[in-house]
Amino acid sequence: MEQAKIGRINELARKSKTPEGLTEEERREQAVLRAEYIAAVKRSLTAQLDNTYLVDEQGNKRPLKKCRDKS
């Protein structure tokens, strides 16, 4: 995810805590940006776990087993 979008998420979060709050358009933008951010984090974690291996006592490497999708 681009740094500019993360900055905008943070900007909207700070503004939402002020007395004036967010407009309806800003709330929609915030929801879209948050969903995009969460999807990016999930993709990153999935890629990291796909490249993770377990090593047993004999030194054998094996990939992690995939669990069924719970989302």
PQR file with spaces between the fields and no chain letter, atoms N, CA, C, O and H, PARSE charges and radii, in Angstrom:
ATOM       1  N    MET     1       0.850   -1.171    0.000 -0.4000 1.5000
ATOM       2  CA   MET     1       0.000    0.000    0.000 -0.0000 2.0000
ATOM       3  C    MET     1       0.895    1.233    0.000  0.5500 1.7000
ATOM       4  O    MET     1       1.937    1.259    0.655 -0.5500 1.4000
ATOM       5  N    GLU     2       0.486    2.224   -0.721 -0.4000 1.5000
ATOM       6  CA   GLU     2       1.277    3.441   -0.856 -0.0000 2.0000
ATOM       7  C    GLU     2       1.300    4.239    0.451  0.5500 1.7000
ATOM       8  O    GLU     2       0.319    4.278    1.194 -0.5500 1.4000
ATOM       9  H    GLU     2      -0.361    2.203   -1.253  0.4000 1.0000
ATOM      10  N    GLN     3       2.423    4.859    0.704 -0.4000 1.5000
ATOM      11  CA   GLN     3       2.585    5.650    1.919 -0.0000 2.0000
ATOM      12  C    GLN     3       1.590    6.809    1.980  0.5500 1.7000
ATOM      13  O    GLN     3       1.136    7.182    3.061 -0.5500 1.4000
ATOM      14  H    GLN     3       3.220    4.827    0.101  0.4000 1.0000
ATOM      15  N    ALA     4       1.253    7.376    0.828 -0.4000 1.5000
ATOM      16  CA   ALA     4       0.290    8.485    0.786 -0.0000 2.0000
ATOM      17  C    ALA     4      -1.081    8.036    1.291  0.5500 1.7000
ATOM      18  O    ALA     4      -1.763    8.785    1.991 -0.5500 1.4000
ATOM      19  H    ALA     4       1.622    7.073   -0.051  0.4000 1.0000
ATOM      20  N    LYS     5      -1.481    6.825    0.939 -0.4000 1.5000
ATOM      21  CA   LYS     5      -2.771    6.313    1.392 -0.0000 2.0000
ATOM      22  C    LYS     5      -2.759    6.045    2.892  0.5500 1.7000
ATOM      23  O    LYS     5      -3.745    6.309    3.579 -0.5500 1.4000
ATOM      24  H    LYS     5      -0.927    6.217    0.370  0.4000 1.0000
ATOM      25  N    ILE     6      -1.652    5.524    3.399 -0.4000 1.5000
ATOM      26  CA   ILE     6      -1.536    5.303    4.840 -0.0000 2.0000
ATOM      27  C    ILE     6      -1.587    6.633    5.578  0.5500 1.7000
ATOM      28  O    ILE     6      -2.210    6.740    6.635 -0.5500 1.4000
ATOM      29  H    ILE     6      -0.851    5.309    2.841  0.4000 1.0000
ATOM      30  N    GLY     7      -0.934    7.640    5.023 -0.4000 1.5000
ATOM      31  CA   GLY     7      -0.992    8.982    5.598 -0.0000 2.0000
ATOM      32  C    GLY     7      -2.407    9.526    5.616  0.5500 1.7000
ATOM      33  O    GLY     7      -2.817   10.172    6.580 -0.5500 1.4000
ATOM      34  H    GLY     7      -0.428    7.554    4.164  0.4000 1.0000
ATOM      35  N    ARG     8      -3.153    9.266    4.552 -0.4000 1.5000
ATOM      36  CA   ARG     8      -4.547    9.738    4.490 -0.0000 2.0000
ATOM      37  C    ARG     8      -5.404    9.004    5.523  0.5500 1.7000
ATOM      38  O    ARG     8      -6.276    9.615    6.141 -0.5500 1.4000
ATOM      39  H    ARG     8      -2.819    8.741    3.769  0.4000 1.0000
ATOM      40  N    ILE     9      -5.169    7.705    5.718 -0.4000 1.5000
ATOM      41  CA   ILE     9      -5.897    6.952    6.742 -0.0000 2.0000
ATOM      42  C    ILE     9      -5.653    7.586    8.107  0.5500 1.7000
ATOM      43  O    ILE     9      -6.590    7.798    8.877 -0.5500 1.4000
ATOM      44  H    ILE     9      -4.460    7.209    5.216  0.4000 1.0000
ATOM      45  N    ASN    10      -4.399    7.885    8.402 -0.4000 1.5000
ATOM      46  CA   ASN    10      -4.052    8.494    9.681 -0.0000 2.0000
ATOM      47  C    ASN    10      -4.659    9.888    9.833  0.5500 1.7000
ATOM      48  O    ASN    10      -5.124   10.260   10.910 -0.5500 1.4000
ATOM      49  H    ASN    10      -3.638    7.713    7.777  0.4000 1.0000
ATOM      50  N    GLU    11      -4.650   10.644    8.751 -0.4000 1.5000
ATOM      51  CA   GLU    11      -5.234   11.985    8.770 -0.0000 2.0000
ATOM      52  C    GLU    11      -6.734   11.918    9.079  0.5500 1.7000
ATOM      53  O    GLU    11      -7.244   12.695    9.886 -0.5500 1.4000
ATOM      54  H    GLU    11      -4.272   10.341    7.876  0.4000 1.0000
ATOM      55  N    LEU    12      -7.426   10.991    8.434 -0.4000 1.5000
ATOM      56  CA   LEU    12      -8.866   10.840    8.675 -0.0000 2.0000
ATOM      57  C    LEU    12      -9.138   10.349   10.098  0.5500 1.7000
ATOM      58  O    LEU    12     -10.118   10.760   10.719 -0.5500 1.4000
ATOM      59  H    LEU    12      -7.011   10.360    7.778  0.4000 1.0000
ATOM      60  N    ALA    13      -8.282    9.480   10.610 -0.4000 1.5000
ATOM      61  CA   ALA    13      -8.455    8.996   11.984 -0.0000 2.0000
ATOM      62  C    ALA    13      -8.304   10.136   12.982  0.5500 1.7000
ATOM      63  O    ALA    13      -9.074   10.240   13.937 -0.5500 1.4000
ATOM      64  H    ALA    13      -7.485    9.146   10.106  0.4000 1.0000
ATOM      65  N    ARG    14      -7.301   10.997   12.756 -0.4000 1.5000
ATOM      66  CA   ARG    14      -7.121   12.145   13.656 -0.0000 2.0000
ATOM      67  C    ARG    14      -8.305   13.092   13.574  0.5500 1.7000
ATOM      68  O    ARG    14      -8.774   13.598   14.594 -0.5500 1.4000
ATOM      69  H    ARG    14      -6.676   10.913   11.980  0.4000 1.0000
ATOM      70  N    LYS    15      -8.789   13.332   12.366 -0.4000 1.5000
ATOM      71  CA   LYS    15      -9.909   14.255   12.191 -0.0000 2.0000
ATOM      72  C    LYS    15     -11.183   13.704   12.827  0.5500 1.7000
ATOM      73  O    LYS    15     -11.998   14.467   13.346 -0.5500 1.4000
ATOM      74  H    LYS    15      -8.408   12.921   11.537  0.4000 1.0000
ATOM      75  N    SER    16     -11.357   12.383   12.788 -0.4000 1.5000
ATOM      76  CA   SER    16     -12.565   11.789   13.360 -0.0000 2.0000
ATOM      77  C    SER    16     -12.629   11.975   14.870  0.5500 1.7000
ATOM      78  O    SER    16     -13.712   11.928   15.453 -0.5500 1.4000
ATOM      79  H    SER    16     -10.694   11.764   12.367  0.4000 1.0000
ATOM      80  N    LYS    17     -11.489   12.184   15.507 -0.4000 1.5000
ATOM      81  CA   LYS    17     -11.442   12.374   16.959 -0.0000 2.0000
ATOM      82  C    LYS    17     -11.658   13.823   17.378  0.5500 1.7000
ATOM      83  O    LYS    17     -11.777   14.110   18.570 -0.5500 1.4000
ATOM      84  H    LYS    17     -10.608   12.222   15.034  0.4000 1.0000
ATOM      85  N    THR    18     -11.709   14.735   16.418 -0.4000 1.5000
ATOM      86  CA   THR    18     -11.931   16.145   16.729 -0.0000 2.0000
ATOM      87  C    THR    18     -13.428   16.385   16.897  0.5500 1.7000
ATOM      88  O    THR    18     -14.239   15.566   16.465 -0.5500 1.4000
ATOM      89  H    THR    18     -11.613   14.502   15.451  0.4000 1.0000
ATOM      90  N    PRO    19     -13.795   17.491   17.516 -0.5600 1.5000
ATOM      91  CA   PRO    19     -15.219   17.798   17.700  0.2800 2.0000
ATOM      92  C    PRO    19     -16.000   17.919   16.382  0.5500 1.7000
ATOM      93  O    PRO    19     -17.186   17.590   16.339 -0.5500 1.4000
ATOM      94  N    GLU    20     -15.352   18.387   15.312 -0.4000 1.5000
ATOM      95  CA   GLU    20     -16.067   18.528   14.041 -0.0000 2.0000
ATOM      96  C    GLU    20     -16.328   17.188   13.378  0.5500 1.7000
ATOM      97  O    GLU    20     -17.312   17.047   12.652 -0.5500 1.4000
ATOM      98  H    GLU    20     -14.389   18.655   15.347  0.4000 1.0000
ATOM      99  N    GLY    21     -15.472   16.197   13.608 -0.4000 1.5000
ATOM     100  CA   GLY    21     -15.663   14.856   13.051 -0.0000 2.0000
ATOM     101  C    GLY    21     -15.480   14.797   11.549  0.5500 1.7000
ATOM     102  O    GLY    21     -14.919   15.707   10.940 -0.5500 1.4000
ATOM     103  H    GLY    21     -14.673   16.311   14.198  0.4000 1.0000
ATOM     104  N    LEU    22     -15.965   13.709   10.959 -0.4000 1.5000
ATOM     105  CA   LEU    22     -15.834   13.475    9.523 -0.0000 2.0000
ATOM     106  C    LEU    22     -17.154   13.726    8.815  0.5500 1.7000
ATOM     107  O    LEU    22     -18.231   13.530    9.378 -0.5500 1.4000
ATOM     108  H    LEU    22     -16.421   12.970   11.455  0.4000 1.0000
ATOM     109  N    THR    23     -17.046   14.160    7.576 -0.4000 1.5000
ATOM     110  CA   THR    23     -18.246   14.272    6.744 -0.0000 2.0000
ATOM     111  C    THR    23     -18.607   12.872    6.257  0.5500 1.7000
ATOM     112  O    THR    23     -17.825   11.933    6.405 -0.5500 1.4000
ATOM     113  H    THR    23     -16.171   14.319    7.119  0.4000 1.0000
ATOM     114  N    GLU    24     -19.784   12.743    5.681 -0.4000 1.5000
ATOM     115  CA   GLU    24     -20.223   11.442    5.166 -0.0000 2.0000
ATOM     116  C    GLU    24     -19.288   10.945    4.064  0.5500 1.7000
ATOM     117  O    GLU    24     -18.979    9.756    3.996 -0.5500 1.4000
ATOM     118  H    GLU    24     -20.419   13.506    5.561  0.4000 1.0000
ATOM     119  N    GLU    25     -18.846   11.848    3.213 -0.4000 1.5000
ATOM     120  CA   GLU    25     -17.923   11.476    2.136 -0.0000 2.0000
ATOM     121  C    GLU    25     -16.596   10.982    2.707  0.5500 1.7000
ATOM     122  O    GLU    25     -16.031   10.010    2.208 -0.5500 1.4000
ATOM     123  H    GLU    25     -19.098   12.814    3.268  0.4000 1.0000
ATOM     124  N    GLU    26     -16.098   11.643    3.747 -0.4000 1.5000
ATOM     125  CA   GLU    26     -14.841   11.234    4.384 -0.0000 2.0000
ATOM     126  C    GLU    26     -14.995    9.886    5.079  0.5500 1.7000
ATOM     127  O    GLU    26     -14.058    9.087    5.090 -0.5500 1.4000
ATOM     128  H    GLU    26     -16.558   12.434    4.153  0.4000 1.0000
ATOM     129  N    ARG    27     -16.168    9.624    5.659 -0.4000 1.5000
ATOM     130  CA   ARG    27     -16.402    8.312    6.284 -0.0000 2.0000
ATOM     131  C    ARG    27     -16.342    7.204    5.248  0.5500 1.7000
ATOM     132  O    ARG    27     -15.767    6.144    5.494 -0.5500 1.4000
ATOM     133  H    ARG    27     -16.929   10.273    5.649  0.4000 1.0000
ATOM     134  N    ARG    28     -16.943    7.454    4.076 -0.4000 1.5000
ATOM     135  CA   ARG    28     -16.894    6.453    3.006 -0.0000 2.0000
ATOM     136  C    ARG    28     -15.458    6.242    2.540  0.5500 1.7000
ATOM     137  O    ARG    28     -15.025    5.108    2.336 -0.5500 1.4000
ATOM     138  H    ARG    28     -17.409    8.316    3.875  0.4000 1.0000
ATOM     139  N    GLU    29     -14.726    7.336    2.372 -0.4000 1.5000
ATOM     140  CA   GLU    29     -13.318    7.244    1.951 -0.0000 2.0000
ATOM     141  C    GLU    29     -12.511    6.459    2.978  0.5500 1.7000
ATOM     142  O    GLU    29     -11.684    5.620    2.621 -0.5500 1.4000
ATOM     143  H    GLU    29     -15.078    8.257    2.538  0.4000 1.0000
ATOM     144  N    GLN    30     -12.756    6.739    4.255 -0.4000 1.5000
ATOM     145  CA   GLN    30     -12.046    6.048    5.332 -0.0000 2.0000
ATOM     146  C    GLN    30     -12.337    4.546    5.293  0.5500 1.7000
ATOM     147  O    GLN    30     -11.426    3.735    5.454 -0.5500 1.4000
ATOM     148  H    GLN    30     -13.427    7.421    4.546  0.4000 1.0000
ATOM     149  N    ALA    31     -13.593    4.177    5.081 -0.4000 1.5000
ATOM     150  CA   ALA    31     -13.967    2.763    5.019 -0.0000 2.0000
ATOM     151  C    ALA    31     -13.279    2.058    3.854  0.5500 1.7000
ATOM     152  O    ALA    31     -12.795    0.935    3.998 -0.5500 1.4000
ATOM     153  H    ALA    31     -14.334    4.836    4.951  0.4000 1.0000
ATOM     154  N    VAL    32     -13.236    2.722    2.698 -0.4000 1.5000
ATOM     155  CA   VAL    32     -12.583    2.134    1.519 -0.0000 2.0000
ATOM     156  C    VAL    32     -11.083    1.972    1.768  0.5500 1.7000
ATOM     157  O    VAL    32     -10.512    0.923    1.469 -0.5500 1.4000
ATOM     158  H    VAL    32     -13.629    3.635    2.580  0.4000 1.0000
ATOM     159  N    LEU    33     -10.450    3.003    2.311 -0.4000 1.5000
ATOM     160  CA   LEU    33      -9.010    2.935    2.575 -0.0000 2.0000
ATOM     161  C    LEU    33      -8.677    1.869    3.615  0.5500 1.7000
ATOM     162  O    LEU    33      -7.688    1.150    3.476 -0.5500 1.4000
ATOM     163  H    LEU    33     -10.914    3.855    2.554  0.4000 1.0000
ATOM     164  N    ARG    34      -9.497    1.768    4.650 -0.4000 1.5000
ATOM     165  CA   ARG    34      -9.260    0.745    5.678 -0.0000 2.0000
ATOM     166  C    ARG    34      -9.388   -0.658    5.101  0.5500 1.7000
ATOM     167  O    ARG    34      -8.574   -1.529    5.407 -0.5500 1.4000
ATOM     168  H    ARG    34     -10.301    2.352    4.762  0.4000 1.0000
ATOM     169  N    ALA    35     -10.404   -0.885    4.267 -0.4000 1.5000
ATOM     170  CA   ALA    35     -10.581   -2.195    3.643 -0.0000 2.0000
ATOM     171  C    ALA    35      -9.388   -2.537    2.752  0.5500 1.7000
ATOM     172  O    ALA    35      -8.924   -3.677    2.737 -0.5500 1.4000
ATOM     173  H    ALA    35     -11.064   -0.177    4.018  0.4000 1.0000
ATOM     174  N    GLU    36      -8.900   -1.555    2.019 -0.4000 1.5000
ATOM     175  CA   GLU    36      -7.730   -1.767    1.157 -0.0000 2.0000
ATOM     176  C    GLU    36      -6.494   -2.089    2.005  0.5500 1.7000
ATOM     177  O    GLU    36      -5.700   -2.959    1.648 -0.5500 1.4000
ATOM     178  H    GLU    36      -9.276   -0.629    2.031  0.4000 1.0000
ATOM     179  N    TYR    37      -6.338   -1.382    3.128 -0.4000 1.5000
ATOM     180  CA   TYR    37      -5.201   -1.613    4.013 -0.0000 2.0000
ATOM     181  C    TYR    37      -5.258   -3.023    4.615  0.5500 1.7000
ATOM     182  O    TYR    37      -4.245   -3.722    4.660 -0.5500 1.4000
ATOM     183  H    TYR    37      -6.984   -0.675    3.419  0.4000 1.0000
ATOM     184  N    ILE    38      -6.425   -3.429    5.070 -0.4000 1.5000
ATOM     185  CA   ILE    38      -6.576   -4.758    5.658 -0.0000 2.0000
ATOM     186  C    ILE    38      -6.273   -5.843    4.623  0.5500 1.7000
ATOM     187  O    ILE    38      -5.619   -6.837    4.942 -0.5500 1.4000
ATOM     188  H    ILE    38      -7.247   -2.861    5.033  0.4000 1.0000
ATOM     189  N    ALA    39      -6.742   -5.659    3.395 -0.4000 1.5000
ATOM     190  CA   ALA    39      -6.463   -6.626    2.328 -0.0000 2.0000
ATOM     191  C    ALA    39      -4.963   -6.713    2.052  0.5500 1.7000
ATOM     192  O    ALA    39      -4.437   -7.802    1.822 -0.5500 1.4000
ATOM     193  H    ALA    39      -7.272   -4.852    3.136  0.4000 1.0000
ATOM     194  N    ALA    40      -4.277   -5.578    2.076 -0.4000 1.5000
ATOM     195  CA   ALA    40      -2.830   -5.566    1.842 -0.0000 2.0000
ATOM     196  C    ALA    40      -2.090   -6.290    2.965  0.5500 1.7000
ATOM     197  O    ALA    40      -1.136   -7.023    2.706 -0.5500 1.4000
ATOM     198  H    ALA    40      -4.704   -4.693    2.263  0.4000 1.0000
ATOM     199  N    VAL    41      -2.518   -6.091    4.194 -0.4000 1.5000
ATOM     200  CA   VAL    41      -1.884   -6.766    5.330 -0.0000 2.0000
ATOM     201  C    VAL    41      -2.104   -8.274    5.225  0.5500 1.7000
ATOM     202  O    VAL    41      -1.184   -9.053    5.476 -0.5500 1.4000
ATOM     203  H    VAL    41      -3.293   -5.495    4.405  0.4000 1.0000
ATOM     204  N    LYS    42      -3.303   -8.685    4.861 -0.4000 1.5000
ATOM     205  CA   LYS    42      -3.595  -10.120    4.707 -0.0000 2.0000
ATOM     206  C    LYS    42      -2.739  -10.736    3.604  0.5500 1.7000
ATOM     207  O    LYS    42      -2.201  -11.830    3.772 -0.5500 1.4000
ATOM     208  H    LYS    42      -4.050   -8.053    4.657  0.4000 1.0000
ATOM     209  N    ARG    43      -2.611  -10.029    2.466 -0.4000 1.5000
ATOM     210  CA   ARG    43      -1.770  -10.549    1.373 -0.0000 2.0000
ATOM     211  C    ARG    43      -0.322  -10.699    1.821  0.5500 1.7000
ATOM     212  O    ARG    43       0.336  -11.690    1.505 -0.5500 1.4000
ATOM     213  H    ARG    43      -3.048   -9.140    2.330  0.4000 1.0000
ATOM     214  N    SER    44       0.167   -9.706    2.559 -0.4000 1.5000
ATOM     215  CA   SER    44       1.545   -9.733    3.030 -0.0000 2.0000
ATOM     216  C    SER    44       1.768  -10.898    3.997  0.5500 1.7000
ATOM     217  O    SER    44       2.771  -11.606    3.902 -0.5500 1.4000
ATOM     218  H    SER    44      -0.367   -8.901    2.815  0.4000 1.0000
ATOM     219  N    LEU    45       0.843  -11.089    4.913 -0.4000 1.5000
ATOM     220  CA   LEU    45       0.968  -12.176    5.884 -0.0000 2.0000
ATOM     221  C    LEU    45       0.891  -13.534    5.191  0.5500 1.7000
ATOM     222  O    LEU    45       1.653  -14.446    5.514 -0.5500 1.4000
ATOM     223  H    LEU    45       0.028  -10.513    4.991  0.4000 1.0000
ATOM     224  N    THR    46      -0.019  -13.663    4.251 -0.4000 1.5000
ATOM     225  CA   THR    46      -0.139  -14.920    3.508 -0.0000 2.0000
ATOM     226  C    THR    46       1.150  -15.239    2.759  0.5500 1.7000
ATOM     227  O    THR    46       1.607  -16.382    2.773 -0.5500 1.4000
ATOM     228  H    THR    46      -0.638  -12.923    3.988  0.4000 1.0000
ATOM     229  N    ALA    47       1.737  -14.244    2.108 -0.4000 1.5000
ATOM     230  CA   ALA    47       2.988  -14.446    1.381 -0.0000 2.0000
ATOM     231  C    ALA    47       4.110  -14.845    2.326  0.5500 1.7000
ATOM     232  O    ALA    47       4.925  -15.708    2.000 -0.5500 1.4000
ATOM     233  H    ALA    47       1.366  -13.316    2.096  0.4000 1.0000
ATOM     234  N    GLN    48       4.152  -14.217    3.499 -0.4000 1.5000
ATOM     235  CA   GLN    48       5.188  -14.552    4.473 -0.0000 2.0000
ATOM     236  C    GLN    48       5.013  -15.984    4.971  0.5500 1.7000
ATOM     237  O    GLN    48       5.992  -16.722    5.086 -0.5500 1.4000
ATOM     238  H    GLN    48       3.490  -13.516    3.764  0.4000 1.0000
ATOM     239  N    LEU    49       3.787  -16.378    5.264 -0.4000 1.5000
ATOM     240  CA   LEU    49       3.548  -17.741    5.755 -0.0000 2.0000
ATOM     241  C    LEU    49       3.786  -18.783    4.665  0.5500 1.7000
ATOM     242  O    LEU    49       4.195  -19.906    4.964 -0.5500 1.4000
ATOM     243  H    LEU    49       2.993  -15.778    5.171  0.4000 1.0000
ATOM     244  N    ASP    50       3.535  -18.425    3.409 -0.4000 1.5000
ATOM     245  CA   ASP    50       3.803  -19.354    2.307 -0.0000 2.0000
ATOM     246  C    ASP    50       5.291  -19.659    2.179  0.5500 1.7000
ATOM     247  O    ASP    50       5.666  -20.701    1.641 -0.5500 1.4000
ATOM     248  H    ASP    50       3.203  -17.514    3.167  0.4000 1.0000
ATOM     249  N    ASN    51       6.134  -18.765    2.664 -0.4000 1.5000
ATOM     250  CA   ASN    51       7.584  -18.959    2.587 -0.0000 2.0000
ATOM     251  C    ASN    51       8.199  -19.320    3.939  0.5500 1.7000
ATOM     252  O    ASN    51       9.398  -19.139    4.150 -0.5500 1.4000
ATOM     253  H    ASN    51       5.830  -17.918    3.100  0.4000 1.0000
ATOM     254  N    THR    52       7.374  -19.831    4.851 -0.4000 1.5000
ATOM     255  CA   THR    52       7.842  -20.239    6.172 -0.0000 2.0000
ATOM     256  C    THR    52       7.917  -21.760    6.223  0.5500 1.7000
ATOM     257  O    THR    52       6.998  -22.452    5.784 -0.5500 1.4000
ATOM     258  H    THR    52       6.399  -19.979    4.680  0.4000 1.0000
ATOM     259  N    TYR    53       9.004  -22.263    6.755 -0.4000 1.5000
ATOM     260  CA   TYR    53       9.209  -23.698    6.859 -0.0000 2.0000
ATOM     261  C    TYR    53       9.465  -24.082    8.309  0.5500 1.7000
ATOM     262  O    TYR    53      10.039  -23.312    9.079 -0.5500 1.4000
ATOM     263  H    TYR    53       9.750  -21.701    7.111  0.4000 1.0000
ATOM     264  N    LEU    54       9.029  -25.288    8.667 -0.4000 1.5000
ATOM     265  CA   LEU    54       9.314  -25.836    9.981 -0.0000 2.0000
ATOM     266  C    LEU    54      10.477  -26.802    9.856  0.5500 1.7000
ATOM     267  O    LEU    54      10.562  -27.559    8.889 -0.5500 1.4000
ATOM     268  H    LEU    54       8.563  -25.913    8.041  0.4000 1.0000
ATOM     269  N    VAL    55      11.368  -26.778   10.827 -0.4000 1.5000
ATOM     270  CA   VAL    55      12.509  -27.686   10.828 -0.0000 2.0000
ATOM     271  C    VAL    55      12.355  -28.611   12.028  0.5500 1.7000
ATOM     272  O    VAL    55      12.252  -28.151   13.165 -0.5500 1.4000
ATOM     273  H    VAL    55      11.300  -26.163   11.612  0.4000 1.0000
ATOM     274  N    ASP    56      12.338  -29.930   11.771 -0.4000 1.5000
ATOM     275  CA   ASP    56      12.190  -30.884   12.877 -0.0000 2.0000
ATOM     276  C    ASP    56      13.543  -31.202   13.503  0.5500 1.7000
ATOM     277  O    ASP    56      14.563  -30.623   13.128 -0.5500 1.4000
ATOM     278  H    ASP    56      12.422  -30.304   10.847  0.4000 1.0000
ATOM     279  N    GLU    57      13.541  -32.127   14.461 -0.4000 1.5000
ATOM     280  CA   GLU    57      14.755  -32.452   15.207 -0.0000 2.0000
ATOM     281  C    GLU    57      15.870  -33.016   14.321  0.5500 1.7000
ATOM     282  O    GLU    57      17.051  -32.850   14.628 -0.5500 1.4000
ATOM     283  H    GLU    57      12.712  -32.596   14.766  0.4000 1.0000
ATOM     284  N    GLN    58      15.498  -33.682   13.222 -0.4000 1.5000
ATOM     285  CA   GLN    58      16.487  -34.255   12.310 -0.0000 2.0000
ATOM     286  C    GLN    58      16.976  -33.242   11.277  0.5500 1.7000
ATOM     287  O    GLN    58      17.830  -33.573   10.455 -0.5500 1.4000
ATOM     288  H    GLN    58      14.540  -33.818   12.973  0.4000 1.0000
ATOM     289  N    GLY    59      16.465  -32.046   11.301 -0.4000 1.5000
ATOM     290  CA   GLY    59      16.891  -31.016   10.363 -0.0000 2.0000
ATOM     291  C    GLY    59      16.114  -30.995    9.063  0.5500 1.7000
ATOM     292  O    GLY    59      16.503  -30.302    8.123 -0.5500 1.4000
ATOM     293  H    GLY    59      15.771  -31.777   11.969  0.4000 1.0000
ATOM     294  N    ASN    60      15.021  -31.743    8.993 -0.4000 1.5000
ATOM     295  CA   ASN    60      14.196  -31.768    7.786 -0.0000 2.0000
ATOM     296  C    ASN    60      13.311  -30.530    7.732  0.5500 1.7000
ATOM     297  O    ASN    60      12.644  -30.182    8.706 -0.5500 1.4000
ATOM     298  H    ASN    60      14.705  -32.306    9.757  0.4000 1.0000
ATOM     299  N    LYS    61      13.319  -29.878    6.584 -0.4000 1.5000
ATOM     300  CA   LYS    61      12.470  -28.699    6.387 -0.0000 2.0000
ATOM     301  C    LYS    61      11.177  -29.129    5.706  0.5500 1.7000
ATOM     302  O    LYS    61      11.182  -29.922    4.765 -0.5500 1.4000
ATOM     303  H    LYS    61      13.861  -30.161    5.793  0.4000 1.0000
ATOM     304  N    ARG    62      10.070  -28.586    6.205 -0.4000 1.5000
ATOM     305  CA   ARG    62       8.790  -28.828    5.528 -0.0000 2.0000
ATOM     306  C    ARG    62       7.955  -27.556    5.605  0.5500 1.7000
ATOM     307  O    ARG    62       7.997  -26.837    6.603 -0.5500 1.4000
ATOM     308  H    ARG    62      10.065  -27.942    6.970  0.4000 1.0000
ATOM     309  N    PRO    63       7.204  -27.287    4.554 -0.5600 1.5000
ATOM     310  CA   PRO    63       6.382  -26.065    4.547  0.2800 2.0000
ATOM     311  C    PRO    63       5.222  -26.197    5.528  0.5500 1.7000
ATOM     312  O    PRO    63       4.817  -27.302    5.890 -0.5500 1.4000
ATOM     313  N    LEU    64       4.701  -25.060    5.947 -0.4000 1.5000
ATOM     314  CA   LEU    64       3.518  -25.063    6.801 -0.0000 2.0000
ATOM     315  C    LEU    64       2.337  -25.607    6.015  0.5500 1.7000
ATOM     316  O    LEU    64       2.231  -25.382    4.809 -0.5500 1.4000
ATOM     317  H    LEU    64       5.030  -24.163    5.654  0.4000 1.0000
ATOM     318  N    LYS    65       1.455  -26.319    6.692 -0.4000 1.5000
ATOM     319  CA   LYS    65       0.233  -26.813    6.041 -0.0000 2.0000
ATOM     320  C    LYS    65      -0.763  -25.681    6.004  0.5500 1.7000
ATOM     321  O    LYS    65      -0.846  -24.878    6.934 -0.5500 1.4000
ATOM     322  H    LYS    65       1.541  -26.502    7.671  0.4000 1.0000
ATOM     323  N    LYS    66      -1.519  -25.620    4.924 -0.4000 1.5000
ATOM     324  CA   LYS    66      -2.559  -24.596    4.817 -0.0000 2.0000
ATOM     325  C    LYS    66      -3.802  -25.072    5.537  0.5500 1.7000
ATOM     326  O    LYS    66      -4.242  -26.208    5.364 -0.5500 1.4000
ATOM     327  H    LYS    66      -1.451  -26.271    4.169  0.4000 1.0000
ATOM     328  N    CYS    67      -4.359  -24.193    6.342 -0.4000 1.5000
ATOM     329  CA   CYS    67      -5.632  -24.471    6.997 -0.0000 2.0000
ATOM     330  C    CYS    67      -6.743  -23.999    6.086  0.5500 1.7000
ATOM     331  O    CYS    67      -6.517  -23.219    5.161 -0.5500 1.4000
ATOM     332  H    CYS    67      -4.001  -23.270    6.482  0.4000 1.0000
ATOM     333  N    ARG    68      -7.926  -24.471    6.351 -0.4000 1.5000
ATOM     334  CA   ARG    68      -9.047  -23.995    5.541 -0.0000 2.0000
ATOM     335  C    ARG    68      -9.316  -22.535    5.865  0.5500 1.7000
ATOM     336  O    ARG    68      -9.043  -22.062    6.968 -0.5500 1.4000
ATOM     337  H    ARG    68      -8.109  -25.105    7.102  0.4000 1.0000
ATOM     338  N    ASP    69      -9.847  -21.849    4.897 -0.4000 1.5000
ATOM     339  CA   ASP    69     -10.081  -20.410    5.016 -0.0000 2.0000
ATOM     340  C    ASP    69     -11.211  -20.148    6.008  0.5500 1.7000
ATOM     341  O    ASP    69     -12.299  -20.708    5.875 -0.5500 1.4000
ATOM     342  H    ASP    69     -10.070  -22.233    4.002  0.4000 1.0000
ATOM     343  N    LYS    70     -10.953  -19.294    7.003 -0.4000 1.5000
ATOM     344  CA   LYS    70     -11.942  -18.997    8.038 -0.0000 2.0000
ATOM     345  C    LYS    70     -12.478  -17.578    7.912  0.5500 1.7000
ATOM     346  O    LYS    70     -13.190  -17.119    8.805 -0.5500 1.4000
ATOM     347  H    LYS    70     -10.069  -18.839    7.111  0.4000 1.0000
ATOM     348  N    SER    71     -12.159  -16.867    6.833 -0.4000 1.5000
ATOM     349  CA   SER    71     -12.614  -15.475    6.720 -0.0000 2.0000
ATOM     350  C    SER    71     -13.961  -15.340    6.113  0.5500 1.7000
ATOM     351  O    SER    71     -14.461  -14.225    5.960 -0.5500 1.4000
ATOM     352  H    SER    71     -11.581  -17.240    6.108  0.4000 1.0000
